[in-house]
Amino acid sequence: MAAEDRLRTYRGRRDFERTREPSGHEPRAGSDEPHFVVQIHDARRMHFDFRLQVDDVLKSWSVPKGPSTDPADKRLAVPTEDHPLEYEDFEGVIPKGEYGGGTVIVWDRGTYEPLSHDRRGRPVEFAESLERGHATFRLHGTKLHGEYALTRFRSGEGEEEAWLLVRKGPARSDGHGTPDPRRARSVRTGRTLAQVAADEDG
């Protein structure tokens, strides 16, 4: 499926004359390793947006409590529409009344390494592993490092599709979990949510 088709839902929900979010029409050069980004989104409900580059779009999940560095934590992750690759740089305020209205910061970003295998140990394409409902990968971010897994536990038939995002590895008593989103700072600009909102209001 072409990126144009994959981004139809994303574009249909936004008025790009009002929001500074990228429309996805600008071509973006590929890289050897796929990217990931975690954004904090102070919308109607505070949450983290977890996005993985798969081919030419960012597959996206809303993670209410955010990804955790503690393997004992199992984080709910609800799929959202595919986003354009340019979205990994987006930081700012989505106008009130627009879809997802609120402040966004780039909490973490980097590259990731697909690790999915089948039962015989053979590598599986990452997009295929997501379709099957279980994907493992290693994050190489500024804040997040190590192996994680996304596992679908609710298919969406009759109720909202849902996944779990879990840090792989032995349980650690020193796991730091996830920071307070209101105190967290952007890896792009060093600003908090409040500072981004104040800068745009000014």
DAKATA-V821529 format. One record per residue. SS is DSSP state (alpha for helix, beta for strand, coil for the rest). PSI is psi in whole degrees, 0 to 359 (* if undefined). OMEGA is omega in radians with two decimals (none if undefined). Layout:
BEGIN
<<SS,PSI,OMEGA> <SS,PSI,OMEGA>>
END
This chain:
BEGIN
<<coil,133,-3.12> <coil,155,3.13> <alpha,325,3.12> <alpha,315,3.14> <alpha,319,-3.11> <alpha,335,-3.10> <coil,6,-3.10> <alpha,315,3.14> <alpha,315,3.13> <alpha,310,-3.09> <alpha,325,-3.10> <alpha,341,-3.11> <coil,357,-2.98> <coil,145,3.03> <coil,102,-3.03> <coil,358,2.97> <coil,345,3.13> <coil,323,-3.08> <coil,146,3.11> <coil,8,3.06> <coil,146,-3.12> <coil,142,-3.14> <coil,342,-3.13> <coil,11,-3.13> <coil,347,3.14> <coil,124,3.13> <coil,145,-3.11> <coil,131,-3.13> <coil,139,3.13> <coil,170,3.10> <coil,166,-3.11> <coil,326,-3.13> <coil,139,3.11> <coil,151,-3.09> <beta,161,2.93> <beta,158,3.04> <beta,145,3.02> <beta,118,3.12> <beta,143,3.00> <beta,131,-3.00> <beta,108,3.12> <beta,76,-3.13> <coil,211,3.11> <coil,323,3.00> <coil,132,3.11> <beta,134,3.09> <beta,171,3.02> <beta,142,3.02> <beta,121,-3.10> <beta,121,-3.03> <beta,133,3.11> <beta,130,3.06> <beta,121,3.04> <beta,111,-3.02> <coil,240,-3.01> <coil,23,3.04> <beta,168,3.02> <beta,111,3.00> <beta,135,-2.92> <beta,144,3.07> <beta,141,2.99> <beta,122,-3.09> <beta,99,-3.02> <coil,316,-3.08> <coil,356,3.12> <coil,157,3.09> <coil,143,-3.10> <coil,149,3.04> <coil,357,-3.12> <coil,117,-3.13> <coil,343,3.13> <coil,344,-3.12> <coil,130,3.04> <beta,114,-3.03> <beta,128,3.03> <beta,136,3.11> <beta,116,-3.09> <beta,123,-3.10> <beta,142,3.01> <beta,183,-3.09> <beta,153,3.05> <beta,143,3.12> <beta,155,3.09> <coil,156,-3.11> <alpha,328,-3.12> <alpha,343,-3.06> <alpha,341,-3.12> <alpha,341,3.12> <alpha,356,-3.01> <coil,128,3.06> <coil,129,-3.11> <beta,199,-3.09> <beta,122,3.01> <beta,126,-3.03> <coil,146,3.06> <coil,137,-3.11> <coil,340,3.05> <coil,158,3.10> <coil,126,3.13> <coil,24,-3.10> <coil,132,-3.12> <beta,184,-3.06> <beta,142,-3.12> <beta,134,2.94> <beta,155,3.07> <beta,100,-3.07> <beta,320,3.12> <beta,154,3.05> <beta,165,-3.12> <beta,211,3.10> <beta,166,3.06> <beta,158,-3.10> <beta,113,3.12> <beta,138,-3.10> <coil,6,-3.01> <coil,137,3.08> <beta,159,3.05> <coil,185,-3.05> <coil,342,3.11> <coil,6,3.10> <coil,9,-3.14> <coil,140,-3.14> <beta,144,3.11> <coil,136,3.08> <coil,140,-3.02> <alpha,318,3.12> <alpha,322,3.13> <alpha,320,3.14> <alpha,325,3.07> <alpha,319,3.10> <alpha,324,3.13> <alpha,341,3.07> <coil,11,3.07> <beta,122,-3.13> <beta,136,3.08> <beta,150,-3.06> <beta,158,3.11> <beta,125,-3.13> <beta,139,3.04> <beta,78,-3.09> <beta,183,3.07> <coil,323,-3.10> <coil,323,-3.11> <coil,129,3.12> <beta,151,3.03> <beta,184,-3.00> <beta,135,3.11> <beta,164,3.07> <beta,143,2.99> <beta,125,-3.11> <beta,125,3.12> <beta,130,3.10> <beta,353,3.07> <beta,124,-2.96> <coil,344,-3.12> <coil,355,3.12> <coil,105,-3.13> <coil,339,3.07> <coil,167,-3.02> <coil,134,3.08> <coil,142,-3.11> <beta,149,-3.14> <beta,169,2.96> <beta,135,3.04> <beta,121,-3.02> <beta,138,3.00> <beta,128,-3.12> <coil,157,3.10> <coil,174,3.13> <coil,149,3.10> <coil,141,-3.10> <coil,130,3.13> <coil,342,-3.12> <coil,14,3.13> <coil,132,-3.07> <coil,352,3.14> <coil,224,-3.09> <coil,142,-3.10> <coil,164,3.01> <coil,118,-3.05> <coil,333,-3.12> <coil,342,3.09> <coil,347,-3.09> <coil,151,-3.12> <coil,150,3.13> <coil,139,3.03> <coil,347,3.11> <coil,313,-2.97> <coil,352,-3.11> <coil,6,-3.09> <coil,155,2.99> <coil,172,3.06> <alpha,315,-3.11> <alpha,322,3.14> <alpha,321,3.09> <alpha,315,3.14> <alpha,318,-3.13> <alpha,320,3.13> <alpha,319,-3.11> <alpha,327,3.08> <alpha,327,-3.12> <coil,*,none>>
END
